[in-house]
Amino acid sequence: MGRENPAEKALGLLRRRLCDPSFVFKPFSDSPDSNYSKLKFIISSSVTEACNNSILLLGPRGSGKIAVLELVISDLLLEFPDMISVIKLSGLLHSDDNCAFKEIARQLCVEHQLLFSKMASFDDNSQFMIAMLRECGLAHKTIIFVLDEFDLFSQGKQRLLYSLLDAMQSVSSQAVVIGVSCRLDADQLLEKRVRSRFSHRKLLFLPPNKEDMQRLLENILLLPTDSTFPQDYTVQFNAKLQNILADERFKDVLNTYINTDSTVNYLLKFLFRAVSNMDLVTGFLSLENFKTALSNVQRQPKLECIKDCSILELYILVCMKKLEIKEQNSYNFNSIMKEYKTVHDSFQTSDYYAQNVCLRAFEHLLQRELISFTDSRGNNQSIEFRPVKLLVSSHELHQGLKSYRSCPAILQKLMAG
């Protein structure tokens, strides 16, 4: 067999990194202010000091809540191999109380090599959990309960949450409850009796800032210098990549992409596409790889709809955007027409149409789903008076106007202003 092409080897390495959340989030574990450090401190202090704790990890989907939690748990299992037991539940699968208690009992039995009874009742499983909490507490072993999609457990009577948090009030039990949710108001969904037993610790997972984004890109895309890659190839690869990362055109591409969704998970999907476009002949990443990835994943349907709009419909869309910029939260067709008249009076445009013609254009925009009514109420109301909203982002509208062949210059000016 011939020697492996270093470009193919590099491609394989980058793809593996992008599919490994623990590798992606590892650089953020260094900082004492990181969520990794805060979460690890809370759990490790609960283990070493034999105390109970509860905490919520909140943030949008794809922001790394589970990835950071898994990283923390795997590190703590290495530090305290005989002092931690982990039970994982998902609100998508176990939001029913009976199902949740049965799954907890099953996992506890597997963890402690006990026989699990499928025929055990709700009360049996509940009592078994409480007994296990007590036994683990006496053995100085902490049970970590991970409740993913935590908000779904707060539906119904919340018997699981109450039983779990109530059992943790005892000095003999030793547990940590970690709720994970994309709802920032997850703790407000709790009943009063449950909330009074919850510690109200929260960690918020935000999109990475510019410095974190730079560290993330370098950590994922730079080749290791102390590896089996040829030294000259590694130096060239990393030098070319640093040039790309510093290029303003690359920053524009990246900003365009993350304007839609700035979570880490969304960024990883983009980078995977870009890396997969790498030319294996030259063996290096190029700016074109990232541009191609952007064109592949950018949302196009709205832009195509804007290209098919009439000039009048473009005026209506721009007037709606101007009303939003003015923070006019609720507006209707009549409000839009006032803005349209203001634009005409200010610039004396030749594109001024009668109200009945504007209404037909307005209805066409509703049919194309570029705009919609804010709610289903007021179906008996005349269209002119029902509040509406834009279904097009500022970026999409701006791009649509730029790619529109005969777009009036005044509309470009209004959007830029």
Beta strands, then each sheet from edge to edge (+ up, - down):
strand 1: 53-58
strand 2: 84-90
strand 3: 142-148
strand 4: 175-181
strand 5: 201-204
strand 6: 371-373
strand 7: 388-390
sheet 1: 2+ 3+ 4+ 1+ 5+
sheet 2: 6+ 7-
end
